[in-house]
Amino acid sequence: MKAPINAGDLRHRVTIESPARTADEAGGATIDWQSVAEVWAAIWSRSAGEFFSADRIAGIATHDIWIRHRSDVTPDMRIRCGNRVFAILGAIDVDDRGRWLKCPSEERDL
């Protein structure tokens, strides 16, 4: 399967972030996000909707984010583009050739 993307589609400078657990003084932990890499990406919207959560309506949008292939991207990471944050749902090597990585993602609380 040929990936439907070209190098010219990579118009967004994004930061890939990884969670880091830090113990707090109360015996719990907090999650801090650490930058893994800055890369160029194509961000394609797929769908948007609303849901009711904690006595309020919240928004959610799904996107496909394409980057050049990296073997270190996992679904527990996120992608930041300016003040927008995308939770990575998967990391797919679409053509199994190590050229492109498709990351289905969710942008929440819009």
A tleap script that builds the chain and sets N, CA, C and O, in Angstrom:
source leaprc.protein.ff14SB
mol = sequence {
  NMET LYS ALA PRO ILE ASN ALA GLY ASP LEU
  ARG HIE ARG VAL THR ILE GLU SER PRO ALA
  ARG THR ALA ASP GLU ALA GLY GLY ALA THR
  ILE ASP TRP GLN SER VAL ALA GLU VAL TRP
  ALA ALA ILE TRP SER ARG SER ALA GLY GLU
  PHE PHE SER ALA ASP ARG ILE ALA GLY ILE
  ALA THR HIE ASP ILE TRP ILE ARG HIE ARG
  SER ASP VAL THR PRO ASP MET ARG ILE ARG
  CYS GLY ASN ARG VAL PHE ALA ILE LEU GLY
  ALA ILE ASP VAL ASP ASP ARG GLY ARG TRP
  LEU LYS CYS PRO SER GLU GLU ARG ASP CLEU
}
set mol.1.N position { 0.839 -1.185 0.000 }
set mol.1.CA position { 0.000 0.000 0.000 }
set mol.1.C position { 0.877 1.239 0.000 }
set mol.1.O position { 1.777 1.367 0.831 }
set mol.2.N position { 0.623 2.141 -0.917 }
set mol.2.CA position { 1.392 3.374 -0.999 }
set mol.2.C position { 0.799 4.402 -0.039 }
set mol.2.O position { -0.413 4.613 -0.010 }
set mol.3.N position { 1.656 5.027 0.735 }
set mol.3.CA position { 1.202 6.054 1.677 }
set mol.3.C position { 0.731 7.277 0.892 }
set mol.3.O position { 1.430 7.718 -0.021 }
set mol.4.N position { -0.431 7.833 1.221 }
set mol.4.CA position { -0.969 8.984 0.474 }
set mol.4.C position { -0.395 10.317 0.945 }
set mol.4.O position { -1.139 11.250 1.246 }
set mol.5.N position { 0.921 10.397 1.008 }
set mol.5.CA position { 1.552 11.613 1.526 }
set mol.5.C position { 2.839 11.883 0.760 }
set mol.5.O position { 3.521 10.962 0.310 }
set mol.6.N position { 3.148 13.148 0.624 }
set mol.6.CA position { 4.393 13.582 0.006 }
set mol.6.C position { 5.145 14.468 0.994 }
set mol.6.O position { 4.555 14.980 1.945 }
set mol.7.N position { 6.420 14.646 0.773 }
set mol.7.CA position { 7.226 15.469 1.676 }
set mol.7.C position { 6.674 16.888 1.778 }
set mol.7.O position { 6.807 17.518 2.827 }
set mol.8.N position { 6.063 17.401 0.723 }
set mol.8.CA position { 5.498 18.748 0.741 }
set mol.8.C position { 4.298 18.905 1.664 }
set mol.8.O position { 3.921 20.026 2.005 }
set mol.9.N position { 3.695 17.790 2.072 }
set mol.9.CA position { 2.549 17.839 2.990 }
set mol.9.C position { 2.971 18.117 4.435 }
set mol.9.O position { 2.127 18.449 5.267 }
set mol.10.N position { 4.247 17.987 4.740 }
set mol.10.CA position { 4.749 18.171 6.107 }
set mol.10.C position { 4.915 19.662 6.400 }
set mol.10.O position { 6.018 20.198 6.292 }
set mol.11.N position { 3.816 20.332 6.772 }
set mol.11.CA position { 3.806 21.783 6.939 }
set mol.11.C position { 3.811 22.241 8.389 }
set mol.11.O position { 3.982 23.431 8.654 }
set mol.12.N position { 3.629 21.334 9.325 }
set mol.12.CA position { 3.517 21.711 10.738 }
set mol.12.C position { 4.752 21.248 11.512 }
set mol.12.O position { 5.143 20.084 11.436 }
set mol.13.N position { 5.354 22.165 12.249 }
set mol.13.CA position { 6.472 21.803 13.127 }
set mol.13.C position { 5.858 21.368 14.459 }
set mol.13.O position { 5.217 22.170 15.138 }
set mol.14.N position { 6.051 20.108 14.831 }
set mol.14.CA position { 5.436 19.552 16.034 }
set mol.14.C position { 6.505 18.997 16.968 }
set mol.14.O position { 7.638 18.730 16.565 }
set mol.15.N position { 6.109 18.833 18.228 }
set mol.15.CA position { 6.988 18.233 19.225 }
set mol.15.C position { 6.379 16.927 19.689 }
set mol.15.O position { 5.217 16.890 20.091 }
set mol.16.N position { 7.151 15.859 19.638 }
set mol.16.CA position { 6.724 14.572 20.176 }
set mol.16.C position { 7.150 14.548 21.636 }
set mol.16.O position { 8.311 14.803 21.957 }
set mol.17.N position { 6.187 14.234 22.535 }
set mol.17.CA position { 6.463 14.248 23.963 }
set mol.17.C position { 6.182 12.886 24.578 }
set mol.17.O position { 5.277 12.166 24.156 }
set mol.18.N position { 6.976 12.553 25.581 }
set mol.18.CA position { 6.861 11.278 26.287 }
set mol.18.C position { 6.551 11.542 27.759 }
set mol.18.O position { 7.079 12.490 28.341 }
set mol.19.N position { 5.694 10.705 28.370 }
set mol.19.CA position { 5.383 10.924 29.783 }
set mol.19.C position { 6.517 10.451 30.689 }
set mol.19.O position { 7.182 9.454 30.408 }
set mol.20.N position { 6.724 11.180 31.773 }
set mol.20.CA position { 7.723 10.796 32.777 }
set mol.20.C position { 7.054 10.899 34.141 }
set mol.20.O position { 6.615 11.978 34.539 }
set mol.21.N position { 6.975 9.798 34.848 }
set mol.21.CA position { 6.354 9.779 36.186 }
set mol.21.C position { 7.364 10.282 37.217 }
set mol.21.O position { 8.521 9.863 37.245 }
set mol.22.N position { 6.885 11.193 38.057 }
set mol.22.CA position { 7.705 11.745 39.123 }
set mol.22.C position { 6.971 11.533 40.444 }
set mol.22.O position { 5.811 11.919 40.582 }
set mol.23.N position { 7.644 10.922 41.408 }
set mol.23.CA position { 7.031 10.698 42.721 }
set mol.23.C position { 6.793 12.035 43.406 }
set mol.23.O position { 7.637 12.930 43.360 }
set mol.24.N position { 5.614 12.160 44.053 }
set mol.24.CA position { 5.343 13.373 44.812 }
set mol.24.C position { 5.470 13.089 46.310 }
set mol.24.O position { 5.672 11.944 46.713 }
set mol.25.N position { 5.353 14.117 47.118 }
set mol.25.CA position { 5.556 13.988 48.555 }
set mol.25.C position { 4.439 13.230 49.261 }
set mol.25.O position { 4.610 12.809 50.405 }
set mol.26.N position { 3.298 13.048 48.597 }
set mol.26.CA position { 2.154 12.369 49.217 }
set mol.26.C position { 2.136 10.876 48.916 }
set mol.26.O position { 1.169 10.194 49.254 }
set mol.27.N position { 3.180 10.359 48.291 }
set mol.27.CA position { 3.255 8.941 47.971 }
set mol.27.C position { 2.671 8.584 46.622 }
set mol.27.O position { 2.663 7.414 46.239 }
set mol.28.N position { 2.188 9.561 45.907 }
set mol.28.CA position { 1.641 9.341 44.568 }
set mol.28.C position { 2.664 9.713 43.510 }
set mol.28.O position { 3.870 9.711 43.761 }
set mol.29.N position { 2.174 10.026 42.349 }
set mol.29.CA position { 3.068 10.418 41.264 }
set mol.29.C position { 2.372 11.439 40.377 }
set mol.29.O position { 1.145 11.453 40.269 }
set mol.30.N position { 3.155 12.276 39.756 }
set mol.30.CA position { 2.644 13.209 38.762 }
set mol.30.C position { 3.300 12.861 37.437 }
set mol.30.O position { 4.372 12.258 37.391 }
set mol.31.N position { 2.641 13.248 36.378 }
set mol.31.CA position { 3.188 12.989 35.045 }
set mol.31.C position { 3.648 14.307 34.451 }
set mol.31.O position { 2.869 15.250 34.320 }
set mol.32.N position { 4.905 14.359 34.097 }
set mol.32.CA position { 5.478 15.490 33.391 }
set mol.32.C position { 5.763 15.028 31.968 }
set mol.32.O position { 6.098 13.866 31.741 }
set mol.33.N position { 5.629 15.936 31.017 }
set mol.33.CA position { 5.874 15.590 29.621 }
set mol.33.C position { 7.227 16.124 29.190 }
set mol.33.O position { 7.533 17.302 29.370 }
set mol.34.N position { 8.039 15.229 28.612 }
set mol.34.CA position { 9.380 15.597 28.170 }
set mol.34.C position { 9.461 15.511 26.654 }
set mol.34.O position { 8.941 14.580 26.039 }
set mol.35.N position { 10.107 16.478 26.078 }
set mol.35.CA position { 10.271 16.525 24.627 }
set mol.35.C position { 11.190 15.395 24.162 }
set mol.35.O position { 12.270 15.193 24.717 }
set mol.36.N position { 10.751 14.667 23.145 }
set mol.36.CA position { 11.553 13.596 22.549 }
set mol.36.C position { 12.215 14.099 21.268 }
set mol.36.O position { 13.400 13.863 21.032 }
set mol.37.N position { 11.427 14.797 20.443 }
set mol.37.CA position { 11.955 15.285 19.168 }
set mol.37.C position { 11.033 16.345 18.595 }
set mol.37.O position { 9.835 16.360 18.879 }
set mol.38.N position { 11.598 17.233 17.785 }
set mol.38.CA position { 10.812 18.159 16.976 }
set mol.38.C position { 10.909 17.689 15.545 }
set mol.38.O position { 12.004 17.486 15.021 }
set mol.39.N position { 9.751 17.513 14.906 }
set mol.39.CA position { 9.716 16.988 13.541 }
set mol.39.C position { 8.675 17.761 12.734 }
set mol.39.O position { 7.844 18.478 13.292 }
set mol.40.N position { 8.735 17.604 11.418 }
set mol.40.CA position { 7.718 18.164 10.531 }
set mol.40.C position { 6.618 17.125 10.374 }
set mol.40.O position { 6.885 15.925 10.305 }
set mol.41.N position { 5.359 17.607 10.318 }
set mol.41.CA position { 4.226 16.691 10.246 }
set mol.41.C position { 3.131 17.226 9.329 }
set mol.41.O position { 3.031 18.427 9.076 }
set mol.42.N position { 2.318 16.299 8.843 }
set mol.42.CA position { 1.069 16.624 8.148 }
set mol.42.C position { -0.051 16.260 9.108 }
set mol.42.O position { -0.076 15.151 9.642 }
set mol.43.N position { -0.974 17.179 9.333 }
set mol.43.CA position { -2.091 16.933 10.239 }
set mol.43.C position { -3.376 16.985 9.418 }
set mol.43.O position { -3.735 18.025 8.865 }
set mol.44.N position { -4.065 15.838 9.347 }
set mol.44.CA position { -5.294 15.728 8.571 }
set mol.44.C position { -6.450 15.431 9.508 }
set mol.44.O position { -6.424 14.438 10.236 }
set mol.45.N position { -7.461 16.283 9.494 }
set mol.45.CA position { -8.642 16.082 10.332 }
set mol.45.C position { -9.469 14.910 9.804 }
set mol.45.O position { -9.588 14.716 8.594 }
set mol.46.N position { -10.042 14.128 10.734 }
set mol.46.CA position { -10.913 13.008 10.357 }
set mol.46.C position { -12.340 13.228 10.817 }
set mol.46.O position { -13.260 13.112 10.007 }
set mol.47.N position { -12.561 13.541 12.089 }
set mol.47.CA position { -13.914 13.727 12.595 }
set mol.47.C position { -13.892 14.601 13.833 }
set mol.47.O position { -12.839 14.858 14.415 }
set mol.48.N position { -15.089 15.060 14.230 }
set mol.48.CA position { -15.225 15.861 15.441 }
set mol.48.C position { -16.575 15.554 16.067 }
set mol.48.O position { -17.519 15.166 15.379 }
set mol.49.N position { -16.656 15.733 17.376 }
set mol.49.CA position { -17.908 15.478 18.066 }
set mol.49.C position { -17.891 16.035 19.467 }
set mol.49.O position { -16.918 16.651 19.900 }
set mol.50.N position { -18.988 15.809 20.171 }
set mol.50.CA position { -19.122 16.266 21.548 }
set mol.50.C position { -19.526 15.091 22.416 }
set mol.50.O position { -20.122 14.125 21.939 }
set mol.51.N position { -19.195 15.183 23.693 }
set mol.51.CA position { -19.648 14.197 24.660 }
set mol.51.C position { -19.870 14.891 25.994 }
set mol.51.O position { -19.320 15.962 26.248 }
set mol.52.N position { -20.674 14.276 26.836 }
set mol.52.CA position { -20.998 14.830 28.146 }
set mol.52.C position { -20.091 14.178 29.167 }
set mol.52.O position { -20.072 12.953 29.293 }
set mol.53.N position { -19.333 14.990 29.900 }
set mol.53.CA position { -18.388 14.471 30.883 }
set mol.53.C position { -18.293 15.452 32.048 }
set mol.53.O position { -18.139 16.656 31.845 }
set mol.54.N position { -18.386 14.931 33.258 }
set mol.54.CA position { -18.245 15.747 34.473 }
set mol.54.C position { -19.177 16.954 34.453 }
set mol.54.O position { -18.758 18.081 34.720 }
set mol.55.N position { -20.444 16.704 34.133 }
set mol.55.CA position { -21.485 17.736 34.119 }
set mol.55.C position { -21.236 18.880 33.139 }
set mol.55.O position { -21.649 20.016 33.373 }
set mol.56.N position { -20.566 18.569 32.058 }
set mol.56.CA position { -20.364 19.585 31.021 }
set mol.56.C position { -20.176 18.914 29.668 }
set mol.56.O position { -19.900 17.717 29.587 }
set mol.57.N position { -20.324 19.683 28.632 }
set mol.57.CA position { -20.115 19.167 27.281 }
set mol.57.C position { -18.668 19.432 26.884 }
set mol.57.O position { -18.180 20.554 27.019 }
set mol.58.N position { -17.987 18.407 26.400 }
set mol.58.CA position { -16.591 18.530 25.967 }
set mol.58.C position { -16.500 18.135 24.498 }
set mol.58.O position { -17.299 17.337 24.008 }
set mol.59.N position { -15.543 18.691 23.819 }
set mol.59.CA position { -15.352 18.388 22.409 }
set mol.59.C position { -14.177 17.460 22.195 }
set mol.59.O position { -13.243 17.409 22.995 }
set mol.60.N position { -14.245 16.720 21.087 }
set mol.60.CA position { -13.144 15.837 20.708 }
set mol.60.C position { -13.025 15.849 19.185 }
set mol.60.O position { -14.034 15.845 18.479 }
set mol.61.N position { -11.820 15.865 18.695 }
set mol.61.CA position { -11.570 15.803 17.254 }
set mol.61.C position { -10.511 14.736 17.003 }
set mol.61.O position { -9.551 14.606 17.762 }
set mol.62.N position { -10.699 13.980 15.937 }
set mol.62.CA position { -9.708 12.963 15.597 }
set mol.62.C position { -8.940 13.412 14.354 }
set mol.62.O position { -9.474 14.071 13.462 }
set mol.63.N position { -7.684 13.030 14.337 }
set mol.63.CA position { -6.785 13.432 13.252 }
set mol.63.C position { -5.870 12.263 12.900 }
set mol.63.O position { -5.643 11.365 13.711 }
set mol.64.N position { -5.357 12.295 11.686 }
set mol.64.CA position { -4.225 11.445 11.309 }
set mol.64.C position { -3.029 12.374 11.203 }
set mol.64.O position { -3.048 13.340 10.441 }
set mol.65.N position { -1.991 12.080 11.969 }
set mol.65.CA position { -0.770 12.875 11.926 }
set mol.65.C position { 0.310 12.013 11.291 }
set mol.65.O position { 0.626 10.932 11.786 }
set mol.66.N position { 0.868 12.496 10.200 }
set mol.66.CA position { 1.903 11.778 9.453 }
set mol.66.C position { 3.253 12.433 9.701 }
set mol.66.O position { 3.385 13.655 9.631 }
set mol.67.N position { 4.249 11.611 9.991 }
set mol.67.CA position { 5.624 12.086 10.143 }
set mol.67.C position { 6.543 11.111 9.417 }
set mol.67.O position { 6.130 10.015 9.038 }
set mol.68.N position { 7.778 11.518 9.230 }
set mol.68.CA position { 8.759 10.551 8.713 }
set mol.68.C position { 8.942 9.469 9.768 }
set mol.68.O position { 8.842 9.737 10.966 }
set mol.69.N position { 9.206 8.270 9.327 }
set mol.69.CA position { 9.231 7.116 10.232 }
set mol.69.C position { 10.231 7.298 11.365 }
set mol.69.O position { 11.367 7.731 11.170 }
set mol.70.N position { 9.756 6.946 12.559 }
set mol.70.CA position { 10.602 6.881 13.762 }
set mol.70.C position { 10.195 5.612 14.482 }
set mol.70.O position { 9.007 5.304 14.580 }
set mol.71.N position { 11.168 4.876 14.984 }
set mol.71.CA position { 10.855 3.625 15.687 }
set mol.71.C position { 10.547 3.847 17.164 }
set mol.71.O position { 10.153 2.906 17.854 }
set mol.72.N position { 10.719 5.077 17.665 }
set mol.72.CA position { 10.542 5.319 19.096 }
set mol.72.C position { 9.182 5.939 19.455 }
set mol.72.O position { 8.979 6.306 20.613 }
set mol.73.N position { 8.256 6.067 18.516 }
set mol.73.CA position { 6.947 6.645 18.795 }
set mol.73.C position { 5.995 5.543 19.248 }
set mol.73.O position { 5.860 4.518 18.580 }
set mol.74.N position { 5.330 5.758 20.395 }
set mol.74.CA position { 4.414 4.761 20.963 }
set mol.74.C position { 3.096 5.435 21.350 }
set mol.74.O position { 3.044 6.657 21.485 }
set mol.75.N position { 2.028 4.643 21.529 }
set mol.75.CA position { 0.725 5.220 21.869 }
set mol.75.C position { 0.635 5.908 23.230 }
set mol.75.O position { -0.358 6.588 23.486 }
set mol.76.N position { 1.602 5.767 24.096 }
set mol.76.CA position { 1.538 6.486 25.375 }
set mol.76.C position { 2.102 7.910 25.253 }
set mol.76.O position { 2.105 8.660 26.228 }
set mol.77.N position { 2.572 8.275 24.076 }
set mol.77.CA position { 3.135 9.602 23.835 }
set mol.77.C position { 2.046 10.558 23.346 }
set mol.77.O position { 0.896 10.166 23.143 }
set mol.78.N position { 2.434 11.803 23.165 }
set mol.78.CA position { 1.530 12.782 22.587 }
set mol.78.C position { 2.312 13.693 21.649 }
set mol.78.O position { 3.542 13.725 21.665 }
set mol.79.N position { 1.572 14.424 20.839 }
set mol.79.CA position { 2.161 15.367 19.894 }
set mol.79.C position { 1.609 16.749 20.217 }
set mol.79.O position { 0.404 16.925 20.394 }
set mol.80.N position { 2.503 17.722 20.289 }
set mol.80.CA position { 2.108 19.096 20.564 }
set mol.80.C position { 2.420 19.942 19.335 }
set mol.80.O position { 3.516 19.883 18.779 }
set mol.81.N position { 1.428 20.728 18.927 }
set mol.81.CA position { 1.597 21.664 17.810 }
set mol.81.C position { 1.115 23.023 18.308 }
set mol.81.O position { -0.086 23.293 18.319 }
set mol.82.N position { 2.040 23.868 18.716 }
set mol.82.CA position { 1.667 25.138 19.335 }
set mol.82.C position { 0.977 24.860 20.662 }
set mol.82.O position { 1.538 24.186 21.526 }
set mol.83.N position { -0.250 25.380 20.831 }
set mol.83.CA position { -0.988 25.112 22.063 }
set mol.83.C position { -1.965 23.942 21.919 }
set mol.83.O position { -2.738 23.668 22.837 }
set mol.84.N position { -1.938 23.258 20.788 }
set mol.84.CA position { -2.789 22.084 20.567 }
set mol.84.C position { -2.040 20.824 21.005 }
set mol.84.O position { -0.840 20.682 20.771 }
set mol.85.N position { -2.790 19.903 21.656 }
set mol.85.CA position { -2.192 18.659 22.140 }
set mol.85.C position { -2.989 17.489 21.575 }
set mol.85.O position { -4.216 17.456 21.669 }
set mol.86.N position { -2.276 16.530 20.988 }
set mol.86.CA position { -2.888 15.362 20.364 }
set mol.86.C position { -2.408 14.095 21.077 }
set mol.86.O position { -1.208 13.827 21.132 }
set mol.87.N position { -3.342 13.322 21.619 }
set mol.87.CA position { -3.000 12.036 22.235 }
set mol.87.C position { -2.820 11.014 21.122 }
set mol.87.O position { -3.721 10.825 20.305 }
set mol.88.N position { -1.677 10.356 21.081 }
set mol.88.CA position { -1.400 9.362 20.042 }
set mol.88.C position { -2.138 8.070 20.384 }
set mol.88.O position { -1.987 7.535 21.483 }
set mol.89.N position { -2.932 7.572 19.443 }
set mol.89.CA position { -3.680 6.326 19.639 }
set mol.89.C position { -2.974 5.118 19.033 }
set mol.89.O position { -3.271 3.980 19.395 }
set mol.90.N position { -2.052 5.356 18.124 }
set mol.90.CA position { -1.316 4.270 17.476 }
set mol.90.C position { -0.181 4.833 16.640 }
set mol.90.O position { -0.135 6.033 16.371 }
set mol.91.N position { 0.721 3.978 16.237 }
set mol.91.CA position { 1.850 4.364 15.382 }
set mol.91.C position { 1.976 3.290 14.305 }
set mol.91.O position { 2.412 2.173 14.582 }
set mol.92.N position { 1.592 3.635 13.078 }
set mol.92.CA position { 1.466 2.646 12.008 }
set mol.92.C position { 2.459 2.929 10.892 }
set mol.92.O position { 2.456 4.015 10.313 }
set mol.93.N position { 3.308 1.953 10.590 }
set mol.93.CA position { 4.188 2.006 9.424 }
set mol.93.C position { 3.340 1.506 8.249 }
set mol.93.O position { 3.288 0.306 7.979 }
set mol.94.N position { 2.684 2.428 7.563 }
set mol.94.CA position { 1.636 2.090 6.602 }
set mol.94.C position { 2.106 1.152 5.493 }
set mol.94.O position { 1.407 0.188 5.178 }
set mol.95.N position { 3.248 1.399 4.902 }
set mol.95.CA position { 3.691 0.555 3.793 }
set mol.95.C position { 4.768 -0.458 4.207 }
set mol.95.O position { 5.352 -1.125 3.353 }
set mol.96.N position { 5.028 -0.570 5.509 }
set mol.96.CA position { 6.033 -1.513 6.032 }
set mol.96.C position { 7.404 -1.347 5.389 }
set mol.96.O position { 8.138 -2.318 5.208 }
set mol.97.N position { 7.739 -0.103 5.046 }
set mol.97.CA position { 9.040 0.159 4.434 }
set mol.97.C position { 9.870 1.145 5.243 }
set mol.97.O position { 10.967 1.525 4.833 }
set mol.98.N position { 9.341 1.563 6.403 }
set mol.98.CA position { 10.102 2.474 7.254 }
set mol.98.C position { 10.253 3.860 6.683 }
set mol.98.O position { 11.256 4.527 6.937 }
set mol.99.N position { 9.261 4.315 5.903 }
set mol.99.CA position { 9.343 5.656 5.328 }
set mol.99.C position { 8.439 6.649 6.041 }
set mol.99.O position { 8.870 7.755 6.365 }
set mol.100.N position { 7.189 6.267 6.290 }
set mol.100.CA position { 6.211 7.153 6.899 }
set mol.100.C position { 5.580 6.503 8.108 }
set mol.100.O position { 5.451 5.280 8.175 }
set mol.101.N position { 5.186 7.329 9.066 }
set mol.101.CA position { 4.488 6.851 10.254 }
set mol.101.C position { 3.168 7.614 10.352 }
set mol.101.O position { 3.147 8.844 10.388 }
set mol.102.N position { 2.076 6.867 10.395 }
set mol.102.CA position { 0.747 7.452 10.563 }
set mol.102.C position { 0.344 7.275 12.018 }
set mol.102.O position { 0.334 6.160 12.539 }
set mol.103.N position { 0.014 8.380 12.666 }
set mol.103.CA position { -0.379 8.355 14.080 }
set mol.103.C position { -1.831 8.824 14.206 }
set mol.103.O position { -2.086 10.028 14.251 }
set mol.104.N position { -2.788 7.886 14.263 }
set mol.104.CA position { -4.156 8.301 14.574 }
set mol.104.C position { -4.144 8.954 15.955 }
set mol.104.O position { -3.562 8.414 16.895 }
set mol.105.N position { -4.787 10.114 16.075 }
set mol.105.CA position { -4.691 10.907 17.304 }
set mol.105.C position { -6.015 11.547 17.656 }
set mol.105.O position { -6.892 11.716 16.809 }
set mol.106.N position { -6.146 11.905 18.945 }
set mol.106.CA position { -7.317 12.623 19.430 }
set mol.106.C position { -6.901 13.937 20.065 }
set mol.106.O position { -5.937 14.007 20.828 }
set mol.107.N position { -7.652 14.971 19.732 }
set mol.107.CA position { -7.488 16.280 20.354 }
set mol.107.C position { -8.748 16.483 21.195 }
set mol.107.O position { -9.850 16.558 20.650 }
set mol.108.N position { -8.595 16.570 22.495 }
set mol.108.CA position { -9.740 16.581 23.405 }
set mol.108.C position { -9.986 17.946 24.028 }
set mol.108.O position { -9.137 18.836 23.988 }
set mol.109.N position { -11.184 18.084 24.611 }
set mol.109.CA position { -11.580 19.285 25.353 }
set mol.109.C position { -11.478 20.553 24.519 }
set mol.109.O position { -10.821 21.516 24.915 }
set mol.110.N position { -12.110 20.549 23.398 }
set mol.110.CA position { -12.046 21.690 22.498 }
set mol.110.C position { -13.012 22.788 22.897 }
set mol.110.O position { -13.078 23.823 22.234 }
savepdb mol mol.pdb
quit
